[in-house]
Amino acid sequence: MEQPLWEVFIRSRQGLDHKHVGSLHAADARMAIESARDVYTRRMEGVSIWVVESKNIHASSPDEAASFYEPAEDKIYRHPTFYKLPDEVEYM
């Protein structure tokens, strides 16, 4: 019997986001976390590990990208170019 596929996310330091680092097969979540530790944090790269069974991840379709993201184009206030920064603000 084939084991489920798990997606692995690692947080490298406190305060940073978890980043997707790869996938692995494991029988359950506990085994997936332990395997992820062994495979993806061999040199103390992580402080936190998340695993998600791949079948539980749902994504938008690239074929629908134009219609899916199109509504945001008419909302110029969402773009930083819409705002005028004061001269006192040097770096933004």
N, C-alpha and C positions, 0 to 999 in steps of 0.2 A: 504494500500500500504506500502510495506516494504521500509524503508529508506536505502540509500547506506551505505556501510561500509567504514570507514576512518581509515587510519593508522596515529598515532600521534607520533611526534618527539619533544622532549623538549631539550632546551639548558639550563643547570643548572646555568652556569655563563658565562660572557663575555669571549671570547677567546677559549671556549671549543666547541667541536662538538655537534651537535644535536644527541640525542640518541633515538632510538625507544623505547617507553614506553608502547604501547598497541594500542588497536583498539576500535572504538565506532561507533554507528550508528547515523547519523544526516541527516537532509533534504538538507543542503547545507554547503559550506565551512565556512561561518560565524558562523553558529550554531555549526559546528564541533569544531571550535576554542574555542568558549565559553564553550562548554561541556568539552573539553580537559582541559581548565583552571580550571573548577570546579572539575573535577575528578583527574587530575594528578598534579596539583600545589596547593594543599590545604594549604601547609605549606611554601609557598614562595620558592618552589624549582626551579622555572624557571624564565628565563629572555626573552625567545623566544619560540614560539610554531609554529611548522609546521604541517599541515594536508595534506594528500594526499589520494585521493579516491583510494581505494584498486584496483579497476579495471584498474587503470592507472599504476600499478607497474608490471613490467615484469622481470622475473628471469630466470637464466639458469636452465637447467634440471639436477637433480642429476644423471639421467641415462646416461647423456652425459659428466659427469665430466672428465673421463679419456681422451677422445679425445679433450675436450674443453681446458683443462689446460696443456695437454701434450707438446705443442710447447714450453712452458716456461722452460721445464726441460733441454733443450740443450743450454740454454743461461746462463752459469755459472756466467757470469759477473753480473748478477742480484742478486746473492747471496752474502752476506757480507763476506763469507769465501774466496771469490776470491781475496780480497784485503788484502795486508799486511799493518798493522798499524805500524807507527813508535813507538819506545820504549817510546818516550816522551808522548804519548797518553795513559793515565792511565785508563780512564773510557770511554768506548764506547759501 
